[in-house]
Amino acid sequence: MSAPFDLLETDRLLSTTRAVRRRLDLERSVERELLLECISLAQQAPTASNTQSWRWMIVTDAQLRAQLAGLYREISEQALPGARKHFARDAQTERVYDSAEWLGQHLHEVPVLVIPCVENRFGPSPDAAGAASLYGSIFPAIWSFQLALRSRGLGSTLTTIHLYRADEVAKLLGIPESMTQVALLPVAYTRGTAFKPARRPPPESITHWNRWQDEGPVA
Ligand SMILES: Cc1cc2nc3c(=O)[nH]c(=O)nc-3n(C[C@H](O)[C@H](O)[C@H](O)COP(=O)(O)O)c2cc1C
């Protein structure tokens, strides 16, 4: 098959961009230009009605990072043990929770904290299409940003628990009320750049052809 891209490299990027926490290099600073380059690539992502309504809040100031991380730590200590009980049904997920709890204790040491936001807020009764359109106009860009970081030797993790106290974070950073915060990503160079694909079930087990009910093998 002749492909327009080097599939070995693109597939390696897509299959090894992991949630990185413990392997973030907490000692090395990250260049502003590099972050802007990754945002520029993320701006190629799709948005509903071509709104391009994304905004990127980047926190590098040590004092602000410490305050933000203080909030994050409190939420992490409150929320993660219960979530672990509910969701951790296998060793892989137990490891994710170990790593997530570690992040809660060390977030203040991460050199860059990125809060992707999207312009607009939900009205009083959000519907499914409105929700998909609002969040769908930022998550593809977040993933592109994470892929661009990975291809340059940096790592990140998409986290959302700070949103339990999004109003306090907005006040701390002066984020206007018209913005919806969507995530918080710790960003740093990684210690080493070799990451493995994660174990996932075969795609056939999560794919439905034509009708939801399994048709069985096609002759
Ligand atoms: C919507 C969403 C919310 C997430 N929230 C958190 C979070 O609050 N804290 C955290 O450490 N990781 C969070 N993650 C990262 C997941 O734990 C991670 O993507 C998943 O375990 C897969 O890990 P892997 O990329 O290493 O395979 C979140 C991921 C998504 C997609």
The ligand as an SDF file (V2000), in Angstrom:
LIG
                    3D

 31 33  0  0  0  0  0  0  0  0999 V2000
  -12.0420   13.1030   29.9060 C   0  0  0  0  0  0  0  0  0  0  0  0
  -10.7770   12.6240   30.6080 C   0  0  0  0  0  0  0  0  0  0  0  0
  -10.5700   12.9820   31.9120 C   0  0  0  0  0  0  0  0  0  0  0  0
   -9.4030   12.5880   32.5750 C   0  0  0  0  0  0  0  0  0  0  0  0
   -9.1940   13.0090   33.8660 N   0  0  0  0  0  0  0  0  0  0  0  0
   -8.0370   12.6970   34.4760 C   0  0  0  0  0  0  0  0  0  0  0  0
   -7.7560   13.2380   35.7600 C   0  0  0  0  0  0  0  0  0  0  0  0
   -8.5610   13.9870   36.3380 O   0  0  0  0  0  0  0  0  0  0  0  0
   -6.5590   12.9170   36.3360 N   0  0  0  0  0  0  0  0  0  0  0  0
   -5.6410   12.1270   35.6990 C   0  0  0  0  0  0  0  0  0  0  0  0
   -4.5520   11.9110   36.2600 O   0  0  0  0  0  0  0  0  0  0  0  0
   -5.8770   11.5970   34.4840 N   0  0  0  0  0  0  0  0  0  0  0  0
   -7.0450   11.8720   33.8540 C   0  0  0  0  0  0  0  0  0  0  0  0
   -7.2970   11.3950   32.5930 N   0  0  0  0  0  0  0  0  0  0  0  0
   -6.2800   10.5500   31.9150 C   0  0  0  0  0  0  0  0  0  0  0  0
   -6.6880    9.0810   31.9030 C   0  0  0  0  0  0  0  0  0  0  0  0
   -6.4420    8.5230   33.1500 O   0  0  0  0  0  0  0  0  0  0  0  0
   -5.8690    8.3470   30.8190 C   0  0  0  0  0  0  0  0  0  0  0  0
   -6.1160    8.9330   29.5650 O   0  0  0  0  0  0  0  0  0  0  0  0
   -6.2350    6.8740   30.7280 C   0  0  0  0  0  0  0  0  0  0  0  0
   -6.0020    6.2270   31.9370 O   0  0  0  0  0  0  0  0  0  0  0  0
   -5.4370    6.1790   29.6500 C   0  0  0  0  0  0  0  0  0  0  0  0
   -4.0790    6.2110   29.9820 O   0  0  0  0  0  0  0  0  0  0  0  0
   -2.9760    6.0330   28.8450 P   0  0  0  0  0  0  0  0  0  0  0  0
   -3.1220    7.2050   27.9630 O   0  0  0  0  0  0  0  0  0  0  0  0
   -1.6660    6.0340   29.5250 O   0  0  0  0  0  0  0  0  0  0  0  0
   -3.2720    4.7460   28.1570 O   0  0  0  0  0  0  0  0  0  0  0  0
   -8.4440   11.7780   31.9150 C   0  0  0  0  0  0  0  0  0  0  0  0
   -8.6650   11.4090   30.5660 C   0  0  0  0  0  0  0  0  0  0  0  0
   -9.8120   11.8310   29.9170 C   0  0  0  0  0  0  0  0  0  0  0  0
  -10.0180   11.4480   28.4650 C   0  0  0  0  0  0  0  0  0  0  0  0
  1  2  1  0
  2  3  1  0
  2 30  2  0
  3  4  2  0
  4  5  1  0
  4 28  1  0
  5  6  2  0
  6  7  1  0
  6 13  1  0
  7  8  2  0
  7  9  1  0
  9 10  1  0
 10 11  2  0
 10 12  1  0
 12 13  2  0
 13 14  1  0
 14 15  1  0
 14 28  1  0
 15 16  1  0
 16 17  1  0
 16 18  1  0
 18 19  1  0
 18 20  1  0
 20 21  1  0
 20 22  1  0
 22 23  1  0
 23 24  1  0
 24 25  2  0
 24 26  1  0
 24 27  1  0
 28 29  2  0
 29 30  1  0
 30 31  1  0
M  END
$$$$
